[in-house]
Amino acid sequence: MAIAFVLIQQLRELESDNIVARTVYSEVPPKVEYSFTDYGRNLEPVLHALCDWGEAHLSRNNRHKDGSVSPTTATDF
């Protein structure tokens, strides 16, 4: 549950900084969506560069000393 709290806290900070917009739907079960604001979309190039770096970093870390490569799985994160 602590992870969910941290995520909610981060999303609230991004919302208060006008980076993301929060849309609440009155449904059961409750539904909330987050989207980038126009201001938040300015971060797109930075986020793409960070994603590219992360993918390259994962590939590098999956190489063993013998030269073999481990497949990336969700548990690697």
Biopython code that builds the backbone (N, CA, C, O; Angstrom):
import numpy as np
from Bio.PDB.StructureBuilder import StructureBuilder

atoms = [
    (1, "MET", "N", (0.818, -1.197, 0.000)),
    (1, "MET", "CA", (0.000, 0.000, 0.000)),
    (1, "MET", "C", (0.860, 1.258, 0.000)),
    (1, "MET", "O", (0.425, 2.309, -0.471)),
    (2, "ALA", "N", (2.074, 1.156, 0.525)),
    (2, "ALA", "CA", (2.969, 2.318, 0.556)),
    (2, "ALA", "C", (3.312, 2.781, -0.853)),
    (2, "ALA", "O", (3.455, 3.979, -1.099)),
    (3, "ILE", "N", (3.445, 1.835, -1.779)),
    (3, "ILE", "CA", (3.760, 2.196, -3.169)),
    (3, "ILE", "C", (2.619, 3.010, -3.770)),
    (3, "ILE", "O", (2.862, 4.000, -4.460)),
    (4, "ALA", "N", (1.382, 2.603, -3.515)),
    (4, "ALA", "CA", (0.225, 3.336, -4.031)),
    (4, "ALA", "C", (0.193, 4.746, -3.463)),
    (4, "ALA", "O", (-0.134, 5.693, -4.178)),
    (5, "PHE", "N", (0.528, 4.899, -2.185)),
    (5, "PHE", "CA", (0.554, 6.222, -1.566)),
    (5, "PHE", "C", (1.582, 7.123, -2.238)),
    (5, "PHE", "O", (1.308, 8.291, -2.512)),
    (6, "VAL", "N", (2.765, 6.578, -2.501)),
    (6, "VAL", "CA", (3.824, 7.358, -3.148)),
    (6, "VAL", "C", (3.387, 7.767, -4.550)),
    (6, "VAL", "O", (3.601, 8.911, -4.952)),
    (7, "LEU", "N", (2.779, 6.852, -5.296)),
    (7, "LEU", "CA", (2.292, 7.171, -6.638)),
    (7, "LEU", "C", (1.257, 8.288, -6.589)),
    (7, "LEU", "O", (1.332, 9.240, -7.367)),
    (8, "ILE", "N", (0.294, 8.177, -5.682)),
    (8, "ILE", "CA", (-0.747, 9.199, -5.544)),
    (8, "ILE", "C", (-0.125, 10.541, -5.177)),
    (8, "ILE", "O", (-0.516, 11.578, -5.713)),
    (9, "GLN", "N", (0.834, 10.520, -4.272)),
    (9, "GLN", "CA", (1.504, 11.749, -3.860)),
    (9, "GLN", "C", (2.238, 12.404, -5.037)),
    (9, "GLN", "O", (2.173, 13.620, -5.217)),
    (10, "GLN", "N", (2.932, 11.592, -5.832)),
    (10, "GLN", "CA", (3.645, 12.124, -6.995)),
    (10, "GLN", "C", (2.674, 12.686, -8.030)),
    (10, "GLN", "O", (2.916, 13.753, -8.594)),
    (11, "LEU", "N", (1.581, 11.976, -8.282)),
    (11, "LEU", "CA", (0.585, 12.461, -9.240)),
    (11, "LEU", "C", (-0.029, 13.780, -8.774)),
    (11, "LEU", "O", (-0.273, 14.673, -9.586)),
    (12, "ARG", "N", (-0.278, 13.903, -7.478)),
    (12, "ARG", "CA", (-0.831, 15.163, -6.948)),
    (12, "ARG", "C", (0.152, 16.313, -7.124)),
    (12, "ARG", "O", (-0.247, 17.432, -7.445)),
    (13, "GLU", "N", (1.447, 16.034, -6.912)),
    (13, "GLU", "CA", (2.457, 17.073, -7.122)),
    (13, "GLU", "C", (2.509, 17.492, -8.588)),
    (13, "GLU", "O", (2.587, 18.681, -8.894)),
    (14, "LEU", "N", (2.464, 16.507, -9.501)),
    (14, "LEU", "CA", (2.468, 16.821, -10.925)),
    (14, "LEU", "C", (1.224, 17.624, -11.308)),
    (14, "LEU", "O", (1.291, 18.521, -12.148)),
    (15, "GLU", "N", (0.104, 17.298, -10.695)),
    (15, "GLU", "CA", (-1.132, 18.040, -10.964)),
    (15, "GLU", "C", (-1.019, 19.468, -10.427)),
    (15, "GLU", "O", (-1.426, 20.411, -11.105)),
    (16, "SER", "N", (-0.484, 19.638, -9.243)),
    (16, "SER", "CA", (-0.371, 20.993, -8.683)),
    (16, "SER", "C", (0.639, 21.836, -9.460)),
    (16, "SER", "O", (0.550, 23.064, -9.455)),
    (17, "ASP", "N", (1.599, 21.191, -10.129)),
    (17, "ASP", "CA", (2.564, 21.900, -10.970)),
    (17, "ASP", "C", (2.063, 22.086, -12.396)),
    (17, "ASP", "O", (2.792, 22.584, -13.254)),
    (18, "ASN", "N", (0.806, 21.682, -12.651)),
    (18, "ASN", "CA", (0.166, 21.818, -13.965)),
    (18, "ASN", "C", (0.887, 21.010, -15.059)),
    (18, "ASN", "O", (0.914, 21.412, -16.222)),
    (19, "ILE", "N", (1.462, 19.882, -14.671)),
    (19, "ILE", "CA", (2.108, 18.998, -15.640)),
    (19, "ILE", "C", (1.123, 17.947, -16.131)),
    (19, "ILE", "O", (1.140, 17.566, -17.301)),
    (20, "VAL", "N", (0.257, 17.477, -15.222)),
    (20, "VAL", "CA", (-0.790, 16.538, -15.612)),
    (20, "VAL", "C", (-2.145, 17.089, -15.180)),
    (20, "VAL", "O", (-2.244, 17.887, -14.248)),
    (21, "ALA", "N", (-3.186, 16.640, -15.882)),
    (21, "ALA", "CA", (-4.570, 16.971, -15.536)),
    (21, "ALA", "C", (-5.248, 15.696, -15.062)),
    (21, "ALA", "O", (-5.017, 14.617, -15.607)),
    (22, "ARG", "N", (-6.073, 15.829, -14.059)),
    (22, "ARG", "CA", (-6.778, 14.683, -13.473)),
    (22, "ARG", "C", (-8.254, 14.782, -13.839)),
    (22, "ARG", "O", (-8.892, 15.814, -13.632)),
    (23, "THR", "N", (-8.786, 13.687, -14.389)),
    (23, "THR", "CA", (-10.207, 13.617, -14.724)),
    (23, "THR", "C", (-10.839, 12.509, -13.892)),
    (23, "THR", "O", (-10.407, 11.358, -13.952)),
    (24, "VAL", "N", (-11.862, 12.857, -13.118)),
    (24, "VAL", "CA", (-12.548, 11.895, -12.258)),
    (24, "VAL", "C", (-13.895, 11.572, -12.892)),
    (24, "VAL", "O", (-14.653, 12.470, -13.260)),
    (25, "TYR", "N", (-14.184, 10.276, -13.015)),
    (25, "TYR", "CA", (-15.459, 9.812, -13.553)),
    (25, "TYR", "C", (-16.293, 9.274, -12.403)),
    (25, "TYR", "O", (-15.793, 8.526, -11.563)),
    (26, "SER", "N", (-17.565, 9.652, -12.364)),
    (26, "SER", "CA", (-18.437, 9.144, -11.297)),
    (26, "SER", "C", (-19.016, 7.814, -11.740)),
    (26, "SER", "O", (-20.120, 7.735, -12.280)),
    (27, "GLU", "N", (-18.234, 6.770, -11.495)),
    (27, "GLU", "CA", (-18.587, 5.399, -11.860)),
    (27, "GLU", "C", (-18.311, 4.492, -10.663)),
    (27, "GLU", "O", (-17.632, 4.871, -9.709)),
    (28, "VAL", "N", (-18.848, 3.314, -10.747)),
    (28, "VAL", "CA", (-18.516, 2.271, -9.782)),
    (28, "VAL", "C", (-17.985, 1.099, -10.578)),
    (28, "VAL", "O", (-18.700, 0.575, -11.432)),
    (29, "PRO", "N", (-16.754, 0.664, -10.332)),
    (29, "PRO", "CA", (-15.790, 1.213, -9.387)),
    (29, "PRO", "C", (-15.278, 2.572, -9.852)),
    (29, "PRO", "O", (-15.370, 2.909, -11.032)),
    (30, "PRO", "N", (-14.735, 3.354, -8.909)),
    (30, "PRO", "CA", (-14.243, 4.692, -9.257)),
    (30, "PRO", "C", (-13.193, 4.641, -10.354)),
    (30, "PRO", "O", (-12.402, 3.702, -10.432)),
    (31, "LYS", "N", (-13.197, 5.662, -11.198)),
    (31, "LYS", "CA", (-12.237, 5.736, -12.299)),
    (31, "LYS", "C", (-11.647, 7.133, -12.358)),
    (31, "LYS", "O", (-12.367, 8.131, -12.326)),
    (32, "VAL", "N", (-10.309, 7.189, -12.446)),
    (32, "VAL", "CA", (-9.590, 8.453, -12.561)),
    (32, "VAL", "C", (-8.584, 8.304, -13.690)),
    (32, "VAL", "O", (-7.913, 7.277, -13.792)),
    (33, "GLU", "N", (-8.474, 9.320, -14.537)),
    (33, "GLU", "CA", (-7.480, 9.321, -15.612)),
    (33, "GLU", "C", (-6.593, 10.545, -15.478)),
    (33, "GLU", "O", (-7.034, 11.622, -15.076)),
    (34, "TYR", "N", (-5.338, 10.347, -15.823)),
    (34, "TYR", "CA", (-4.379, 11.452, -15.846)),
    (34, "TYR", "C", (-3.893, 11.624, -17.276)),
    (34, "TYR", "O", (-3.705, 10.650, -18.005)),
    (35, "SER", "N", (-3.695, 12.875, -17.665)),
    (35, "SER", "CA", (-3.165, 13.163, -18.999)),
    (35, "SER", "C", (-2.237, 14.365, -18.883)),
    (35, "SER", "O", (-2.342, 15.164, -17.951)),
    (36, "PHE", "N", (-1.327, 14.478, -19.845)),
    (36, "PHE", "CA", (-0.430, 15.628, -19.863)),
    (36, "PHE", "C", (-1.201, 16.890, -20.224)),
    (36, "PHE", "O", (-2.086, 16.862, -21.079)),
    (37, "THR", "N", (-0.869, 17.974, -19.582)),
    (37, "THR", "CA", (-1.385, 19.280, -19.981)),
    (37, "THR", "C", (-0.515, 19.772, -21.136)),
    (37, "THR", "O", (0.485, 19.141, -21.478)),
    (38, "ASP", "N", (-0.895, 20.886, -21.726)),
    (38, "ASP", "CA", (-0.045, 21.474, -22.773)),
    (38, "ASP", "C", (1.343, 21.767, -22.206)),
    (38, "ASP", "O", (2.354, 21.519, -22.862)),
    (39, "TYR", "N", (1.382, 22.293, -20.989)),
    (39, "TYR", "CA", (2.650, 22.586, -20.336)),
    (39, "TYR", "C", (3.450, 21.297, -20.118)),
    (39, "TYR", "O", (4.661, 21.272, -20.342)),
    (40, "GLY", "N", (2.780, 20.236, -19.685)),
    (40, "GLY", "CA", (3.442, 18.954, -19.439)),
    (40, "GLY", "C", (3.982, 18.314, -20.706)),
    (40, "GLY", "O", (4.976, 17.589, -20.659)),
    (41, "ARG", "N", (3.343, 18.571, -21.833)),
    (41, "ARG", "CA", (3.814, 18.009, -23.107)),
    (41, "ARG", "C", (5.187, 18.542, -23.496)),
    (41, "ARG", "O", (5.884, 17.935, -24.309)),
    (42, "ASN", "N", (5.580, 19.684, -22.914)),
    (42, "ASN", "CA", (6.918, 20.212, -23.158)),
    (42, "ASN", "C", (8.011, 19.253, -22.662)),
    (42, "ASN", "O", (9.161, 19.342, -23.091)),
    (43, "LEU", "N", (7.646, 18.344, -21.765)),
    (43, "LEU", "CA", (8.606, 17.376, -21.230)),
    (43, "LEU", "C", (8.798, 16.164, -22.142)),
    (43, "LEU", "O", (9.676, 15.337, -21.898)),
    (44, "GLU", "N", (7.984, 16.057, -23.188)),
    (44, "GLU", "CA", (8.039, 14.884, -24.060)),
    (44, "GLU", "C", (9.441, 14.553, -24.573)),
    (44, "GLU", "O", (9.849, 13.396, -24.465)),
    (45, "PRO", "N", (10.202, 15.502, -25.126)),
    (45, "PRO", "CA", (11.535, 15.165, -25.620)),
    (45, "PRO", "C", (12.453, 14.627, -24.513)),
    (45, "PRO", "O", (13.252, 13.719, -24.742)),
    (46, "VAL", "N", (12.326, 15.195, -23.326)),
    (46, "VAL", "CA", (13.150, 14.754, -22.199)),
    (46, "VAL", "C", (12.759, 13.328, -21.788)),
    (46, "VAL", "O", (13.623, 12.492, -21.527)),
    (47, "LEU", "N", (11.462, 13.064, -21.735)),
    (47, "LEU", "CA", (10.994, 11.728, -21.354)),
    (47, "LEU", "C", (11.393, 10.678, -22.385)),
    (47, "LEU", "O", (11.749, 9.558, -22.020)),
    (48, "HIS", "N", (11.338, 11.029, -23.671)),
    (48, "HIS", "CA", (11.769, 10.094, -24.716)),
    (48, "HIS", "C", (13.261, 9.801, -24.594)),
    (48, "HIS", "O", (13.684, 8.653, -24.734)),
    (49, "ALA", "N", (14.054, 10.832, -24.334)),
    (49, "ALA", "CA", (15.492, 10.641, -24.167)),
    (49, "ALA", "C", (15.780, 9.772, -22.951)),
    (49, "ALA", "O", (16.660, 8.913, -23.005)),
    (50, "LEU", "N", (15.056, 9.979, -21.860)),
    (50, "LEU", "CA", (15.234, 9.171, -20.659)),
    (50, "LEU", "C", (14.840, 7.720, -20.913)),
    (50, "LEU", "O", (15.507, 6.806, -20.430)),
    (51, "CYS", "N", (13.775, 7.503, -21.655)),
    (51, "CYS", "CA", (13.335, 6.149, -22.011)),
    (51, "CYS", "C", (14.392, 5.452, -22.868)),
    (51, "CYS", "O", (14.719, 4.288, -22.636)),
    (52, "ASP", "N", (14.919, 6.167, -23.852)),
    (52, "ASP", "CA", (15.970, 5.598, -24.704)),
    (52, "ASP", "C", (17.187, 5.211, -23.876)),
    (52, "ASP", "O", (17.761, 4.140, -24.071)),
    (53, "TRP", "N", (17.581, 6.084, -22.954)),
    (53, "TRP", "CA", (18.724, 5.780, -22.089)),
    (53, "TRP", "C", (18.434, 4.542, -21.246)),
    (53, "TRP", "O", (19.290, 3.671, -21.099)),
    (54, "GLY", "N", (17.224, 4.469, -20.696)),
    (54, "GLY", "CA", (16.843, 3.329, -19.865)),
    (54, "GLY", "C", (16.882, 2.019, -20.631)),
    (54, "GLY", "O", (17.360, 1.009, -20.113)),
    (55, "GLU", "N", (16.386, 2.026, -21.856)),
    (55, "GLU", "CA", (16.413, 0.805, -22.669)),
    (55, "GLU", "C", (17.851, 0.379, -22.958)),
    (55, "GLU", "O", (18.168, -0.809, -22.899)),
    (56, "ALA", "N", (18.713, 1.328, -23.266)),
    (56, "ALA", "CA", (20.116, 1.007, -23.514)),
    (56, "ALA", "C", (20.786, 0.506, -22.240)),
    (56, "ALA", "O", (21.613, -0.404, -22.283)),
    (57, "HIS", "N", (20.431, 1.093, -21.126)),
    (57, "HIS", "CA", (21.006, 0.702, -19.845)),
    (57, "HIS", "C", (20.583, -0.719, -19.473)),
    (57, "HIS", "O", (21.397, -1.503, -18.985)),
    (58, "LEU", "N", (19.308, -1.050, -19.703)),
    (58, "LEU", "CA", (18.833, -2.409, -19.419)),
    (58, "LEU", "C", (19.575, -3.428, -20.267)),
    (58, "LEU", "O", (19.983, -4.479, -19.773)),
    (59, "SER", "N", (19.747, -3.115, -21.543)),
    (59, "SER", "CA", (20.472, -4.031, -22.425)),
    (59, "SER", "C", (21.886, -4.240, -21.916)),
    (59, "SER", "O", (22.384, -5.366, -21.918)),
    (60, "ARG", "N", (22.528, -3.187, -21.485)),
    (60, "ARG", "CA", (23.889, -3.270, -20.972)),
    (60, "ARG", "C", (23.947, -4.111, -19.702)),
    (60, "ARG", "O", (24.870, -4.907, -19.529)),
    (61, "ASN", "N", (22.978, -3.942, -18.817)),
    (61, "ASN", "CA", (22.969, -4.672, -17.556)),
    (61, "ASN", "C", (22.575, -6.131, -17.718)),
    (61, "ASN", "O", (22.834, -6.938, -16.825)),
    (62, "ASN", "N", (21.959, -6.486, -18.830)),
    (62, "ASN", "CA", (21.554, -7.870, -19.042)),
    (62, "ASN", "C", (22.656, -8.708, -19.676)),
    (62, "ASN", "O", (22.465, -9.902, -19.907)),
    (63, "ARG", "N", (23.796, -8.108, -19.958)),
    (63, "ARG", "CA", (24.925, -8.842, -20.526)),
    (63, "ARG", "C", (25.720, -9.486, -19.400)),
    (63, "ARG", "O", (26.040, -8.845, -18.399)),
    (64, "HIS", "N", (26.028, -10.744, -19.578)),
    (64, "HIS", "CA", (26.824, -11.476, -18.589)),
    (64, "HIS", "C", (28.297, -11.390, -18.975)),
    (64, "HIS", "O", (28.646, -11.032, -20.100)),
    (65, "LYS", "N", (29.133, -11.722, -18.031)),
    (65, "LYS", "CA", (30.573, -11.665, -18.285)),
    (65, "LYS", "C", (30.996, -12.591, -19.421)),
    (65, "LYS", "O", (32.001, -12.331, -20.084)),
    (66, "ASP", "N", (30.249, -13.660, -19.656)),
    (66, "ASP", "CA", (30.600, -14.587, -20.739)),
    (66, "ASP", "C", (30.073, -14.109, -22.095)),
    (66, "ASP", "O", (30.255, -14.784, -23.109)),
    (67, "GLY", "N", (29.410, -12.924, -22.109)),
    (67, "GLY", "CA", (28.916, -12.375, -23.367)),
    (67, "GLY", "C", (27.469, -12.728, -23.655)),
    (67, "GLY", "O", (26.880, -12.166, -24.578)),
    (68, "SER", "N", (26.872, -13.648, -22.893)),
    (68, "SER", "CA", (25.470, -13.993, -23.123)),
    (68, "SER", "C", (24.582, -12.886, -22.593)),
    (68, "SER", "O", (25.011, -12.065, -21.783)),
    (69, "VAL", "N", (23.353, -12.869, -23.050)),
    (69, "VAL", "CA", (22.412, -11.819, -22.690)),
    (69, "VAL", "C", (21.179, -12.451, -22.069)),
    (69, "VAL", "O", (20.636, -13.422, -22.596)),
    (70, "SER", "N", (20.730, -11.887, -20.925)),
    (70, "SER", "CA", (19.501, -12.361, -20.281)),
    (70, "SER", "C", (18.320, -11.608, -20.861)),
    (70, "SER", "O", (18.439, -10.419, -21.154)),
    (71, "PRO", "N", (17.187, -12.265, -21.035)),
    (71, "PRO", "CA", (16.003, -11.532, -21.491)),
    (71, "PRO", "C", (15.525, -10.592, -20.399)),
    (71, "PRO", "O", (15.677, -10.888, -19.214)),
    (72, "THR", "N", (14.950, -9.466, -20.786)),
    (72, "THR", "CA", (14.391, -8.519, -19.828)),
    (72, "THR", "C", (13.000, -8.962, -19.470)),
    (72, "THR", "O", (12.197, -9.281, -20.347)),
    (73, "THR", "N", (12.702, -8.984, -18.166)),
    (73, "THR", "CA", (11.364, -9.333, -17.704)),
    (73, "THR", "C", (10.843, -8.221, -16.820)),
    (73, "THR", "O", (11.592, -7.327, -16.426)),
    (74, "ALA", "N", (9.564, -8.276, -16.511)),
    (74, "ALA", "CA", (8.954, -7.247, -15.650)),
    (74, "ALA", "C", (9.609, -7.222, -14.279)),
    (74, "ALA", "O", (9.613, -6.178, -13.628)),
    (75, "THR", "N", (10.159, -8.331, -13.825)),
    (75, "THR", "CA", (10.775, -8.371, -12.498)),
    (75, "THR", "C", (12.124, -7.678, -12.487)),
    (75, "THR", "O", (12.673, -7.435, -11.412)),
    (76, "ASP", "N", (12.681, -7.349, -13.660)),
    (76, "ASP", "CA", (13.968, -6.641, -13.702)),
    (76, "ASP", "C", (13.838, -5.207, -13.260)),
    (76, "ASP", "O", (14.842, -4.553, -12.976)),
    (77, "PHE", "N", (12.617, -4.701, -13.195)),
    (77, "PHE", "CA", (12.426, -3.306, -12.818)),
    (77, "PHE", "C", (12.269, -3.262, -11.357)),
    (77, "PHE", "O", (12.093, -2.186, -10.787)),
]
sb = StructureBuilder()
sb.init_structure("model")
sb.init_model(0)
sb.init_chain("A")
sb.init_seg("    ")
for serial, (resi, resn, name, xyz) in enumerate(atoms, 1):
    if name == "N":
        sb.init_residue(resn, " ", resi, " ")
    sb.init_atom(name, np.array(xyz, "f"), 0.0, 1.0, " ", f" {name:<3s}", serial, name[0])
structure = sb.get_structure()
